[in-house]
Amino acid sequence: GLSYTWIFNNNTLSVQEDSRRFVSQETGNLYIAKVEPSDVGNYTCVVTNSKAEQSVRGPPTPLTLRSDGVMGEYEPKIEVRFPETTYAAKGSSVKLECFALGK
């Protein structure tokens, strides 16, 4: 019953309408495909438990751009987090998350 949203500079991110950003509903992680100057600011994760009707807001995490052009060590890889076993009723839909990370 947990869901994850992110707040950017006190405004809720609408990642459904954004092809550069993705929020994993499995882990709550926010991924940005290509950081732009407009992405600089504070990001805060909000975890909501719909059954308990409660939300918890984490601490803000600042995002800054490096001016030296150094990307650091980050080799390209495919991030896959499939459960060991996935059960689904016949005719139902299953959502699996798989995406690429890298520079």
Secondary structure, 3 states (H helix, E strand, C coil): CEEEEEEECCEECCHHHCCCEEECCCCCCEEECCCCHHHCEEEEEEEEECCCCEEEECCCEEECCCCCCCCCCCCCEEEECCCCCCCCCCCCCCCCCEEEECC
